[in-house]
Amino acid sequence: MSEWVCDCCGRWRVSVELIRGRYRYRLTRRYPERFGGGRNVLGEVASVPELEELLRRRTPLSLADLREAA
């Protein structure tokens, strides 16, 4: 599974997952351990233009703010 993380704080993540036979981009927000940890799924989309729109609506990020996770 591929995953991208925001450069600023690492809380916002986009992963590519195979769901029901189709690849989907899944946007999640991770919470720090001091707040109980975990993650919240903010949306799933099927294409890069849809991902750009989802990022614009739900986060302060753009695609340029993401980097590949180690």
N, C-alpha and C positions, 0 to 999 in steps of 0.2 A: 504494500500500500504506500503510495506517495503522500507526502504531507508537506505543507508550507506553513510557516509561522511568521507573524509580524515581527519586524525589526525593533519596534519601539519597546514592547514589554513582554512579548511571547504569549499573551493571553488569547489572542485571536488565532485560530488555526483553520486551514482548509485542507481536507483530505480527499483523495480520489478513492472511492469504494465501489465494489461490484455489488449491486443491490438488484435482486430479481433478474439477473442476467444482463443488466445494463450498468455502465459506469456512470457514477454520479459524483458531483462535487458537493461535499458536505462542509458547511461553515459551522464551527463551534467556538464557544468561549469557555476557557478554562479558568477556574477560580483558585486563588492561592490557598495553600494548606491552612493558613491561619483563619480562613473563612469556611473551613470544612472540605476544601478541595472539590473535585468533581468537574463536570462540564455540562454546558447547556447547548443543545443543537439549535441553531438559529434558522437553518434552512438547508434544503438540498435542491440542486439544479442540474441540468443535463448538458449545458454548454458554457463556454467561456463568456459570451456576451451576457447570459443570464447570471453568471457568477459576478460579473462586474456590477450589474444592477443590484444584486443581493448585497454585495459589499457596500455599495453606495447608500442603500436604504437602512442597513442594520448596523453599520460600523463607521468609524471615522477613517477607514482605510481605503486604499485602491490596490489594484494588482501590483503596482510598483512597490508597495510597502511590504510585500511578502518575500520571504527567502525560503529556500529548501531546508527542511529540518535535517539535523545530523543523524 
